[in-house]
Amino acid sequence: MKTNSKITTILMLLVFLFLSNSCDEVDKILNPDDNNPSEKTLTMSHGGIDWSAGKTYPDIADADADGETIGWCEPGTPVQGATGIWYRSFNGKVYRVGAVDLSSVTEVNTNNWATDVCSTPLKEGDVWVAETKDGYVKFKVADPVDPNAELWKVKVSYVYSSTTKF
């Protein structure tokens, strides 16, 4: 008998939720992970990265790469003596937001694409936004950047979106 009362209670709760909320609200309650893209971590490198798949070299084909890390400045005017690691997007559409919380970036500003990032190599704590082949990504550099790291590896936290909204 206790099982029937539990089922009845659950059904009543669902009916209440349905009646008191729109279908979208019920979906958000029942499937929270589908509505709030979660932050993930990975280590990107010169071998390439596919943000939507969450895969890096050697688990992706060159054709699927949205970008890569490089040990020289591109695009822009080289800064004499500057060392670091930069992110190179497949199409050059990238910009630095700065040292902010990753969650504070909620939308891509397509007017902010940088044309010269030579003075801003990747730095721990900085957030960047880039266009991918099938959407957009925001990523935060998670660890100190070592310009001498093999394949210019950089650990990041990121959120991918198929739209300009995160």
N, C-alpha and C positions, 0 to 999 in steps of 0.2 A: 504494500500500500504506500510505503514511503516513496518508492520509485515513481509511482503515478503522480504523487503530489509534486515531486521535483519536476517531472515533465510538464505538468500543468503550469507550474510557476514559470518555467522557462518559456513556454508558449505564450503565456500572458505577458511576460516581459517583452518578447518579440513583437507581439501585437501592439503593445503600448509604444514601443520604439517606432514601429511603422506608422502608427497614427499620429505620433507627436513630432515626427521628423520627416523630412523629404527622403526619397529613396537614396539620394546622394549621402545624406547624413547617416542613414542606416549602414550604407556601404562603408563609410569611414569608420564606423564603430566596429563592424564585423571584420573588416579587412584593413586595419590601420597601416600595414606595411605597403600595401598597394598605392596608398595616397601620400605617403611621406617618404620620398626617396631617402634611403639610408646612406650615411657616410661610410665609405669603404677605404681601405688602405692598400697600397701596392708600392713596388719599387720600379720606377720607370728607368729606361736606359737608352743608349744610342741605338739599340736594336729595334726600337719601336714600341708603340702602345696602341691598343684598340680600347678606347675608354668604355664604349657601350658593352663590350664583351668582358671587360675587366681582365684583359689578357695582355701580356708583354712578351717580348722576345725570350725564348725561341718558340713560344706557343702561338704565334700569329704569322701570317704570310705578309710579305712586304706590301702587297696591294691593300691589305686591311689596316695598315698603320695610319692612325690619325696624327701622329707626330712622334718626336723623339727628342732626346737630350743631345746637346752638342757642346764641345769644349771651346768654341769660338763664337764670336758675336755674329748673329745673322737674324733678322735684318737690322741694318743701321750702320752708323759710323763707328768703326772700331775706336775704343778708348785705349790710348797707349798705356801699357802696363796692367790693364784690367785682366784679371783672371776670374774664372768661375765656370759655371755650367748654365746654359740657357736652354729653354724649351723651344723647339722649332715645330710649329704646327704645319700640317700638310699643305695649308694654303696661306700661311702667314698671319692668319687672324687670331691674335692673342693680345691680351693686355693685363697689366699688373694692377691689382686693386690696392695692395699694401698689406700691412700687418693688422688684419682684422679677423674676427671669428668667421669661419667658413659659412656658418648659418646666416650671417648678416647679408650675404650675397643672395638675393632672391630672384634676380632677373639679369639677363645679359643685356648690356648696353652696346648695341651694334655700332654706335657712333664713337666708341672708345678704342677701336682696334689700333694698336701701336704700330708706328712705322720705324721706330728706332728704340730698341731695348738694350743697346750696348752698355748703358750705364746702370742697368738693373738686372744683373744675373740672378738666378734663383737663390733665395736666401731663406733660411729657416724662419718660419712664421708668416711669410708672405703668401697672399692668396692671388691666384691668377685665374683668368677666364680664357677659354679658347673655343673656337669652332671645331667640330669634328666632322667626319664624313657623313654622319647621320644624326647630328644634333650638336650639343654643347656640353662643356665640362667646366666645373670650377674645381680648382685643386689648391691645397695648402701644403707648402713644403714642411714636412714633419720633423726632419732631422737636420743637423748641420750639414752643409753641402761641402763635399771634399772634391775639389777640381781634379785631383789625381785618382779618383775612384775608377776602378775598372769599368769600361763602357759608360762612364759618366753617370753612374747609378745615383738616383735620388729617391728617397722614400717620401710619399705624399699621401694625404687624405684627400678624397675626392667625392664629388657627386656628379653623375651624368644625367642629362635630361635630353629628351628628343625635341623639346621646345625651348624657347628663350626663357622660360620660367623654371625655377628650381623649387 
